[in-house]
Amino acid sequence: MKQFLVVSALGEDRPGILHDIARALKDCGCSMVESRMTVLGGEFAMLLLVSGNWNTITKLENLLPRLEQRLSLTIAARRTSERAPRHDLIPYAIDVVCLDQPGIVFNLANFFAERSIGIADLATRGYPAAHTGAPMFAVQMAVNIPTDVHIGTLREEFMDFCDKLNLDAIMEPIKG
């Protein structure tokens, strides 16, 4: 029976960290199911969903403290289960761009939370605007909209919400 482990790793960025982590998974006989990796400031950050049988996952769990010490990372792991498919949810992509200002992510999260719409994925970044250098902020998110929600009404509410906050936004279904 397949077992699943969520692993997070955080530490000072340097070349080769991904290689070392991927080798540890391979050596334990585990597979990387999903992953996210980025460098934030000078820090390497990674989230992994790992699968294997009971023995390989246990082997990886026992290896993680040594890997943590050897790579000078903070590593946390937690057993989980495979996510059951949900046929009552429709995945939508949300893209927002605006002048940087406090509370953008909070306001977006609040909009969806008030409507019981889950956020499945979120990525943000700040950057200077072309030509002016004004501080800009971009948000990409994936949300899961319940099938009983009227999409047209939700889209209209969301666009009105974004207009009030001076956010340039797109909301479209995720294809495939």
TORPA-4810 file (N, C-alpha, C, O; in nm, 3 decimals):
<nodes>
NODE_1_0.085_-0.118_0.000_0.000_0.000_0.000_0.089_0.124_0.000_0.186_0.132_0.075_M
NODE_2_0.055_0.221_-0.085_0.133_0.343_-0.096_0.119_0.426_0.030_0.010_0.443_0.084_K
NODE_3_0.232_0.479_0.076_0.238_0.570_0.189_0.283_0.706_0.136_0.349_0.715_0.032_Q
NODE_4_0.246_0.812_0.208_0.282_0.947_0.165_0.343_1.024_0.280_0.303_1.009_0.396_F
NODE_5_0.441_1.108_0.247_0.510_1.191_0.344_0.526_1.330_0.285_0.573_1.345_0.172_L
NODE_6_0.488_1.432_0.361_0.513_1.570_0.321_0.642_1.612_0.390_0.657_1.594_0.511_V
NODE_7_0.734_1.668_0.314_0.863_1.711_0.367_0.884_1.857_0.331_0.863_1.899_0.217_V
NODE_8_0.927_1.935_0.431_0.967_2.074_0.404_1.113_2.089_0.440_1.160_2.029_0.537_S
NODE_9_1.185_2.167_0.362_1.327_2.192_0.386_1.354_2.340_0.368_1.306_2.402_0.273_A
NODE_10_1.430_2.397_0.461_1.461_2.540_0.458_1.603_2.560_0.504_1.645_2.501_0.604_L
NODE_11_1.678_2.640_0.433_1.815_2.670_0.474_1.881_2.766_0.378_1.825_2.802_0.274_G
NODE_12_2.002_2.805_0.413_2.076_2.898_0.329_2.096_2.838_0.190_2.134_2.721_0.177_E
NODE_13_2.071_2.918_0.088_2.081_2.868_-0.049_2.227_2.842_-0.087_2.317_2.917_-0.051_D
NODE_14_2.245_2.734_-0.160_2.375_2.699_-0.218_2.351_2.599_-0.330_2.249_2.530_-0.329_R
NODE_15_2.440_2.591_-0.425_2.423_2.492_-0.532_2.427_2.350_-0.476_2.503_2.321_-0.383_P
NODE_16_2.346_2.262_-0.533_2.351_2.120_-0.499_2.251_2.070_-0.397_2.244_1.950_-0.373_G
NODE_17_2.174_2.160_-0.335_2.079_2.114_-0.232_1.974_2.022_-0.294_1.948_1.914_-0.241_I
NODE_18_1.915_2.063_-0.405_1.815_1.980_-0.471_1.874_1.843_-0.507_1.809_1.740_-0.487_L
NODE_19_1.993_1.843_-0.558_2.061_1.717_-0.594_2.072_1.625_-0.472_2.041_1.506_-0.481_H
NODE_20_2.115_1.681_-0.359_2.133_1.600_-0.238_2.000_1.545_-0.185_1.993_1.431_-0.141_D
NODE_21_1.896_1.626_-0.191_1.764_1.580_-0.144_1.709_1.473_-0.240_1.659_1.370_-0.195_I
NODE_22_1.720_1.498_-0.369_1.670_1.402_-0.468_1.746_1.269_-0.456_1.686_1.162_-0.472_A
NODE_23_1.875_1.275_-0.429_1.953_1.152_-0.412_1.904_1.075_-0.289_1.892_0.953_-0.293_R
NODE_24_1.877_1.145_-0.179_1.829_1.079_-0.057_1.697_1.006_-0.085_1.677_0.894_-0.039_A
NODE_25_1.608_1.070_-0.161_1.480_1.006_-0.195_1.505_0.880_-0.278_1.447_0.775_-0.252_L
NODE_26_1.591_0.893_-0.379_1.622_0.780_-0.466_1.686_0.667_-0.387_1.650_0.550_-0.404_K
NODE_27_1.782_0.700_-0.303_1.852_0.598_-0.225_1.759_0.524_-0.129_1.782_0.407_-0.097_D
NODE_28_1.654_0.591_-0.082_1.557_0.527_0.008_1.450_0.450_-0.069_1.374_0.375_-0.009_C
NODE_29_1.444_0.470_-0.200_1.343_0.402_-0.281_1.210_0.476_-0.285_1.107_0.417_-0.315_G
NODE_30_1.214_0.606_-0.255_1.091_0.688_-0.256_1.080_0.764_-0.387_1.178_0.784_-0.458_C
NODE_31_0.957_0.807_-0.418_0.931_0.887_-0.537_0.880_1.024_-0.499_0.805_1.039_-0.402_S
NODE_32_0.921_1.125_-0.575_0.871_1.260_-0.557_0.742_1.272_-0.638_0.744_1.264_-0.761_M
NODE_33_0.631_1.291_-0.569_0.500_1.300_-0.634_0.473_1.443_-0.678_0.436_1.467_-0.793_V
NODE_34_0.491_1.537_-0.587_0.473_1.679_-0.615_0.583_1.754_-0.542_0.633_1.708_-0.440_E
NODE_35_0.620_1.871_-0.595_0.721_1.951_-0.526_0.710_2.098_-0.565_0.661_2.134_-0.672_S
NODE_36_0.757_2.180_-0.474_0.772_2.323_-0.498_0.907_2.359_-0.439_0.940_2.320_-0.328_R
NODE_37_0.986_2.435_-0.514_1.115_2.479_-0.466_1.137_2.622_-0.512_1.103_2.658_-0.624_M
NODE_38_1.195_2.702_-0.423_1.224_2.839_-0.460_1.334_2.892_-0.371_1.370_2.829_-0.271_T
NODE_39_1.388_3.006_-0.408_1.482_3.077_-0.324_1.414_3.206_-0.284_1.373_3.285_-0.369_V
NODE_40_1.401_3.228_-0.153_1.339_3.348_-0.097_1.447_3.424_-0.022_1.501_3.374_0.076_L
NODE_41_1.478_3.545_-0.069_1.593_3.615_-0.013_1.715_3.529_-0.040_1.740_3.492_-0.155_G
NODE_42_1.790_3.496_0.063_1.905_3.408_0.048_1.878_3.267_0.095_1.971_3.188_0.114_G
NODE_43_1.750_3.233_0.114_1.712_3.103_0.169_1.650_3.012_0.064_1.567_3.054_-0.017_E
NODE_44_1.693_2.888_0.066_1.635_2.781_-0.016_1.511_2.730_0.059_1.516_2.710_0.180_F
NODE_45_1.402_2.709_-0.011_1.280_2.654_0.050_1.220_2.551_-0.044_1.210_2.572_-0.165_A
NODE_46_1.180_2.436_0.015_1.126_2.329_-0.067_1.015_2.257_0.008_1.026_2.233_0.129_M
NODE_47_0.910_2.223_-0.063_0.802_2.138_-0.013_0.790_2.019_-0.107_0.791_2.035_-0.229_L
NODE_48_0.779_1.901_-0.049_0.771_1.779_-0.129_0.658_1.692_-0.080_0.630_1.685_0.040_L
NODE_49_0.593_1.625_-0.172_0.505_1.513_-0.139_0.576_1.390_-0.192_0.598_1.377_-0.313_L
NODE_50_0.611_1.300_-0.102_0.690_1.182_-0.134_0.603_1.059_-0.116_0.522_1.052_-0.024_V
NODE_51_0.621_0.961_-0.205_0.547_0.835_-0.190_0.644_0.718_-0.187_0.757_0.725_-0.236_S
NODE_52_0.595_0.611_-0.130_0.671_0.487_-0.124_0.592_0.386_-0.044_0.480_0.414_-0.001_G
NODE_53_0.648_0.268_-0.024_0.580_0.173_0.063_0.619_0.205_0.207_0.698_0.295_0.233_N
NODE_54_0.562_0.131_0.300_0.585_0.160_0.442_0.734_0.159_0.474_0.782_0.247_0.545_W
NODE_55_0.808_0.063_0.422_0.950_0.048_0.451_1.032_0.165_0.396_1.118_0.218_0.465_N
NODE_56_1.006_0.206_0.271_1.087_0.312_0.211_1.059_0.447_0.277_1.151_0.527_0.296_T
NODE_57_0.933_0.473_0.312_0.899_0.598_0.381_0.963_0.601_0.520_1.016_0.704_0.561_I
NODE_58_0.959_0.490_0.591_1.023_0.482_0.723_1.173_0.503_0.711_1.233_0.572_0.794_T
NODE_59_1.233_0.445_0.608_1.377_0.463_0.585_1.409_0.611_0.564_1.507_0.661_0.618_K
NODE_60_1.327_0.680_0.485_1.348_0.823_0.461_1.330_0.903_0.591_1.410_0.991_0.622_L
NODE_61_1.224_0.872_0.665_1.202_0.942_0.793_1.324_0.928_0.885_1.362_1.024_0.952_E
NODE_62_1.384_0.811_0.889_1.501_0.787_0.973_1.625_0.858_0.921_1.715_0.892_0.999_N
NODE_63_1.632_0.882_0.790_1.746_0.949_0.728_1.739_1.102_0.744_1.843_1.168_0.748_L
NODE_64_1.619_1.157_0.753_1.603_1.303_0.752_1.684_1.377_0.859_1.741_1.480_0.826_L
NODE_65_1.692_1.331_0.984_1.774_1.405_1.081_1.921_1.415_1.040_1.984_1.519_1.061_P
NODE_66_1.977_1.309_0.983_2.117_1.312_0.937_2.131_1.405_0.816_2.228_1.480_0.805_R
NODE_67_2.033_1.401_0.726_2.034_1.488_0.609_2.023_1.634_0.653_2.092_1.721_0.600_L
NODE_68_1.938_1.660_0.749_1.920_1.795_0.803_2.053_1.849_0.855_2.090_1.964_0.827_E
NODE_69_2.124_1.768_0.930_2.251_1.810_0.988_2.358_1.826_0.880_2.431_1.925_0.878_Q
NODE_70_2.367_1.729_0.789_2.470_1.732_0.686_2.454_1.850_0.591_2.552_1.908_0.546_R
NODE_71_2.327_1.886_0.560_2.302_1.994_0.464_2.276_2.129_0.531_2.251_2.228_0.463_L
NODE_72_2.282_2.133_0.663_2.253_2.256_0.738_2.116_2.313_0.700_2.103_2.432_0.672_S
NODE_73_2.016_2.226_0.701_1.878_2.265_0.669_1.791_2.243_0.791_1.827_2.169_0.882_L
NODE_74_1.677_2.306_0.791_1.570_2.274_0.885_1.471_2.190_0.806_1.412_2.238_0.710_T
NODE_75_1.454_2.064_0.845_1.366_1.972_0.773_1.256_1.926_0.867_1.282_1.886_0.980_I
NODE_76_1.134_1.931_0.817_1.020_1.878_0.891_0.946_1.782_0.799_0.941_1.801_0.678_A
NODE_77_0.888_1.678_0.858_0.816_1.579_0.778_0.691_1.536_0.852_0.686_1.535_0.975_A
NODE_78_0.591_1.500_0.776_0.464_1.457_0.834_0.397_1.358_0.740_0.386_1.382_0.619_R
NODE_79_0.351_1.247_0.795_0.276_1.149_0.716_0.144_1.211_0.673_0.085_1.291_0.745_R
NODE_80_0.100_1.172_0.556_-0.029_1.220_0.505_-0.091_1.110_0.421_-0.036_1.000_0.409_T
NODE_81_-0.205_1.138_0.365_-0.272_1.042_0.277_-0.289_1.107_0.141_-0.277_1.228_0.125_S
NODE_82_-0.317_1.023_0.044_-0.342_1.073_-0.090_-0.472_1.153_-0.089_-0.570_1.114_-0.024_E
NODE_83_-0.472_1.264_-0.161_-0.592_1.347_-0.167_-0.697_1.278_-0.253_-0.670_1.237_-0.366_R
NODE_84_-0.815_1.265_-0.198_-0.925_1.204_-0.273_-0.972_1.301_-0.381_-0.982_1.422_-0.356_A
NODE_85_-1.002_1.250_-0.500_-1.052_1.340_-0.605_-1.185_1.401_-0.564_-1.271_1.335_-0.505_P
NODE_86_-1.201_1.528_-0.597_-1.324_1.600_-0.565_-1.392_1.640_-0.695_-1.340_1.721_-0.771_R
NODE_87_-1.508_1.583_-0.719_-1.581_1.613_-0.842_-1.680_1.727_-0.821_-1.750_1.768_-0.913_H
NODE_88_-1.686_1.776_-0.697_-1.778_1.885_-0.665_-1.706_2.020_-0.664_-1.761_2.118_-0.615_D
NODE_89_-1.583_2.024_-0.717_-1.505_2.148_-0.720_-1.454_2.174_-0.861_-1.418_2.081_-0.934_L
NODE_90_-1.452_2.301_-0.899_-1.401_2.341_-1.030_-1.277_2.427_-1.007_-1.286_2.531_-0.941_I
NODE_91_-1.161_2.387_-1.062_-1.039_2.465_-1.041_-1.035_2.590_-1.130_-1.059_2.583_-1.250_P
NODE_92_-1.006_2.703_-1.068_-0.993_2.830_-1.139_-0.859_2.894_-1.107_-0.807_2.881_-0.997_Y
NODE_93_-0.803_2.964_-1.207_-0.679_3.040_-1.190_-0.714_3.186_-1.168_-0.800_3.242_-1.236_A
NODE_94_-0.647_3.247_-1.073_-0.664_3.388_-1.043_-0.528_3.454_-1.059_-0.430_3.412_-0.998_I
NODE_95_-0.520_3.557_-1.142_-0.397_3.636_-1.158_-0.429_3.780_-1.123_-0.524_3.838_-1.175_D
NODE_96_-0.349_3.837_-1.035_-0.369_3.975_-0.990_-0.237_4.049_-1.000_-0.132_3.996_-0.963_V
NODE_97_-0.242_4.172_-1.052_-0.126_4.260_-1.058_-0.171_4.397_-1.009_-0.280_4.444_-1.043_V
NODE_98_-0.086_4.460_-0.928_-0.122_4.592_-0.876_0.003_4.662_-0.822_0.110_4.602_-0.811_C
NODE_99_-0.015_4.789_-0.788_0.089_4.857_-0.713_0.100_4.789_-0.578_-0.001_4.752_-0.519_L
NODE_100_0.221_4.772_-0.531_0.240_4.705_-0.403_0.179_4.788_-0.291_0.196_4.910_-0.285_D
NODE_101_0.107_4.720_-0.204_0.042_4.784_-0.089_0.017_4.677_0.017_0.001_4.560_-0.017_Q
NODE_102_0.014_4.715_0.141_-0.010_4.616_0.247_-0.148_4.551_0.234_-0.245_4.617_0.195_P
NODE_103_-0.156_4.423_0.266_-0.285_4.356_0.277_-0.341_4.293_0.151_-0.456_4.248_0.153_G
NODE_104_-0.267_4.289_0.044_-0.321_4.235_-0.082_-0.360_4.088_-0.064_-0.472_4.050_-0.096_I
NODE_105_-0.268_4.006_-0.015_-0.297_3.863_0.001_-0.407_3.843_0.104_-0.495_3.759_0.084_V
NODE_106_-0.405_3.918_0.213_-0.512_3.908_0.313_-0.647_3.936_0.250_-0.742_3.860_0.272_F
NODE_107_-0.658_4.043_0.174_-0.786_4.079_0.114_-0.835_3.972_0.016_-0.954_3.939_0.014_N
NODE_108_-0.744_3.918_-0.065_-0.783_3.812_-0.159_-0.826_3.687_-0.082_-0.929_3.627_-0.113_L
NODE_109_-0.747_3.648_0.017_-0.782_3.528_0.097_-0.915_3.548_0.167_-0.995_3.455_0.175_A
NODE_110_-0.940_3.667_0.217_-1.066_3.696_0.285_-1.185_3.686_0.189_-1.289_3.632_0.225_N
NODE_111_-1.168_3.739_0.068_-1.275_3.731_-0.032_-1.318_3.586_-0.053_-1.437_3.555_-0.050_F
NODE_112_-1.220_3.497_-0.073_-1.253_3.357_-0.100_-1.298_3.283_0.025_-1.387_3.199_0.017_F
NODE_113_-1.239_3.313_0.139_-1.280_3.247_0.265_-1.424_3.279_0.300_-1.497_3.191_0.345_A
NODE_114_-1.466_3.403_0.279_-1.605_3.442_0.307_-1.705_3.362_0.223_-1.822_3.351_0.259_E
NODE_115_-1.658_3.308_0.112_-1.745_3.233_0.021_-1.718_3.082_0.029_-1.767_3.006_-0.055_R
NODE_116_-1.641_3.040_0.127_-1.604_2.898_0.147_-1.538_2.838_0.024_-1.565_2.723_-0.013_S
NODE_117_-1.452_2.917_-0.040_-1.377_2.872_-0.157_-1.232_2.851_-0.113_-1.167_2.943_-0.065_I
NODE_118_-1.184_2.729_-0.132_-1.048_2.695_-0.089_-0.943_2.741_-0.187_-0.963_2.738_-0.308_G
NODE_119_-0.831_2.785_-0.133_-0.715_2.823_-0.214_-0.621_2.703_-0.217_-0.573_2.659_-0.113_I
NODE_120_-0.595_2.651_-0.336_-0.513_2.532_-0.352_-0.366_2.565_-0.373_-0.279_2.485_-0.338_A
NODE_121_-0.337_2.680_-0.429_-0.199_2.716_-0.459_-0.188_2.867_-0.462_-0.282_2.936_-0.502_D
NODE_122_-0.073_2.918_-0.419_-0.052_3.062_-0.415_0.095_3.092_-0.441_0.183_3.029_-0.382_L
NODE_123_0.122_3.188_-0.528_0.258_3.237_-0.550_0.249_3.388_-0.564_0.159_3.440_-0.629_A
NODE_124_0.343_3.458_-0.503_0.346_3.604_-0.511_0.488_3.648_-0.544_0.585_3.576_-0.521_T
NODE_125_0.498_3.768_-0.598_0.630_3.827_-0.619_0.616_3.978_-0.635_0.517_4.028_-0.687_R
NODE_126_0.717_4.047_-0.589_0.726_4.190_-0.607_0.829_4.220_-0.714_0.925_4.145_-0.731_G
NODE_127_0.810_4.330_-0.786_0.903_4.367_-0.891_0.885_4.514_-0.925_0.778_4.569_-0.899_Y
NODE_128_0.986_4.579_-0.982_0.970_4.720_-1.022_0.900_4.727_-1.158_0.928_4.648_-1.248_P
NODE_129_0.808_4.823_-1.170_0.738_4.842_-1.298_0.835_4.887_-1.406_0.931_4.961_-1.379_A
NODE_130_0.809_4.842_-1.527_0.891_4.885_-1.640_0.879_5.037_-1.656_0.772_5.092_-1.634_A
NODE_131_0.984_5.102_-1.691_0.993_5.245_-1.718_0.986_5.332_-1.592_1.069_5.422_-1.577_H
NODE_132_0.891_5.308_-1.501_0.877_5.396_-1.384_0.949_5.344_-1.261_0.991_5.422_-1.175_T
NODE_133_0.965_5.213_-1.252_1.028_5.155_-1.135_0.936_5.147_-1.014_0.980_5.112_-0.905_G
NODE_134_0.807_5.180_-1.032_0.712_5.175_-0.920_0.704_5.033_-0.867_0.709_4.937_-0.944_A
NODE_135_0.691_5.017_-0.734_0.684_4.882_-0.676_0.553_4.813_-0.713_0.444_4.862_-0.680_P
NODE_136_0.563_4.700_-0.780_0.447_4.624_-0.823_0.441_4.493_-0.745_0.539_4.450_-0.685_M
NODE_137_0.322_4.432_-0.747_0.302_4.305_-0.677_0.214_4.218_-0.765_0.112_4.264_-0.817_F
NODE_138_0.252_4.091_-0.779_0.175_3.997_-0.860_0.138_3.877_-0.774_0.218_3.829_-0.694_A
NODE_139_0.015_3.828_-0.793_-0.036_3.711_-0.721_-0.092_3.615_-0.824_-0.172_3.653_-0.909_V
NODE_140_-0.049_3.489_-0.816_-0.109_3.383_-0.895_-0.163_3.281_-0.795_-0.091_3.236_-0.706_Q
NODE_141_-0.290_3.246_-0.810_-0.350_3.149_-0.721_-0.438_3.054_-0.798_-0.490_3.086_-0.905_M
NODE_142_-0.455_2.937_-0.741_-0.551_2.840_-0.791_-0.653_2.823_-0.680_-0.617_2.799_-0.564_A
NODE_143_-0.780_2.835_-0.715_-0.889_2.817_-0.618_-0.979_2.704_-0.664_-0.987_2.674_-0.783_V
NODE_144_-1.047_2.643_-0.569_-1.141_2.535_-0.600_-1.281_2.583_-0.568_-1.318_2.599_-0.452_N
NODE_145_-1.358_2.607_-0.672_-1.492_2.662_-0.657_-1.594_2.550_-0.653_-1.599_2.467_-0.744_I
NODE_146_-1.677_2.545_-0.549_-1.782_2.443_-0.543_-1.874_2.453_-0.665_-1.905_2.562_-0.712_P
NODE_147_-1.918_2.337_-0.714_-2.002_2.335_-0.835_-2.137_2.402_-0.815_-2.202_2.439_-0.913_T
NODE_148_-2.180_2.419_-0.691_-2.309_2.485_-0.668_-2.299_2.638_-0.666_-2.399_2.706_-0.647_D
NODE_149_-2.178_2.692_-0.684_-2.159_2.837_-0.690_-2.180_2.883_-0.834_-2.126_2.823_-0.927_V
NODE_150_-2.258_2.987_-0.852_-2.281_3.043_-0.985_-2.157_3.121_-1.025_-2.127_3.226_-0.968_H
NODE_151_-2.084_3.071_-1.125_-1.956_3.127_-1.165_-1.970_3.272_-1.213_-1.888_3.357_-1.179_I
NODE_152_-2.072_3.299_-1.292_-2.091_3.435_-1.344_-2.107_3.536_-1.232_-2.049_3.645_-1.236_G
NODE_153_-2.186_3.501_-1.131_-2.207_3.590_-1.017_-2.077_3.607_-0.939_-2.041_3.718_-0.900_T
NODE_154_-2.008_3.497_-0.915_-1.881_3.503_-0.842_-1.781_3.590_-0.918_-1.713_3.674_-0.857_L
NODE_155_-1.770_3.571_-1.047_-1.675_3.649_-1.128_-1.708_3.798_-1.118_-1.619_3.881_-1.104_R
NODE_156_-1.836_3.832_-1.126_-1.877_3.972_-1.117_-1.842_4.030_-0.979_-1.789_4.140_-0.970_E
NODE_157_-1.871_3.955_-0.873_-1.836_4.000_-0.737_-1.685_4.018_-0.724_-1.638_4.115_-0.664_E
NODE_158_-1.609_3.924_-0.779_-1.464_3.930_-0.768_-1.408_4.050_-0.844_-1.320_4.120_-0.794_F
NODE_159_-1.458_4.074_-0.964_-1.409_4.188_-1.042_-1.445_4.321_-0.975_-1.365_4.413_-0.975_M
NODE_160_-1.566_4.331_-0.919_-1.604_4.452_-0.844_-1.513_4.471_-0.723_-1.467_4.582_-0.696_D
NODE_161_-1.487_4.363_-0.652_-1.397_4.364_-0.536_-1.258_4.415_-0.579_-1.200_4.501_-0.512_F
NODE_162_-1.206_4.362_-0.689_-1.073_4.403_-0.737_-1.073_4.549_-0.782_-0.976_4.621_-0.756_C
NODE_163_-1.178_4.592_-0.848_-1.186_4.732_-0.891_-1.181_4.826_-0.771_-1.114_4.929_-0.775_D
NODE_164_-1.251_4.791_-0.663_-1.252_4.875_-0.543_-1.113_4.887_-0.480_-1.079_4.990_-0.422_K
NODE_165_-1.033_4.781_-0.493_-0.898_4.781_-0.435_-0.790_4.819_-0.536_-0.671_4.815_-0.505_L
NODE_166_-0.832_4.856_-0.657_-0.740_4.892_-0.765_-0.645_4.778_-0.800_-0.525_4.797_-0.817_N
NODE_167_-0.703_4.658_-0.811_-0.628_4.540_-0.850_-0.668_4.502_-0.992_-0.787_4.494_-1.023_L
NODE_168_-0.571_4.478_-1.077_-0.597_4.430_-1.212_-0.600_4.278_-1.204_-0.499_4.217_-1.168_D
NODE_169_-0.714_4.214_-1.238_-0.729_4.071_-1.213_-0.788_3.997_-1.333_-0.859_4.054_-1.416_A
NODE_170_-0.755_3.870_-1.338_-0.812_3.776_-1.435_-0.856_3.653_-1.357_-0.786_3.607_-1.267_I
NODE_171_-0.972_3.600_-1.392_-1.024_3.479_-1.330_-1.069_3.388_-1.444_-1.162_3.421_-1.518_M
NODE_172_-1.003_3.272_-1.457_-1.039_3.182_-1.567_-1.025_3.036_-1.523_-0.946_3.005_-1.434_E
NODE_173_-1.101_2.948_-1.587_-1.091_2.806_-1.550_-0.954_2.750_-1.583_-0.890_2.789_-1.681_P
NODE_174_-0.909_2.657_-1.501_-0.784_2.588_-1.528_-0.816_2.474_-1.624_-0.901_2.389_-1.596_I
NODE_175_-0.749_2.473_-1.735_-0.776_2.373_-1.838_-0.686_2.252_-1.817_-0.568_2.265_-1.787_K
NODE_176_-0.745_2.134_-1.833_-0.666_2.012_-1.825_-0.643_1.975_-1.686_-0.577_1.874_-1.659_G
</nodes>
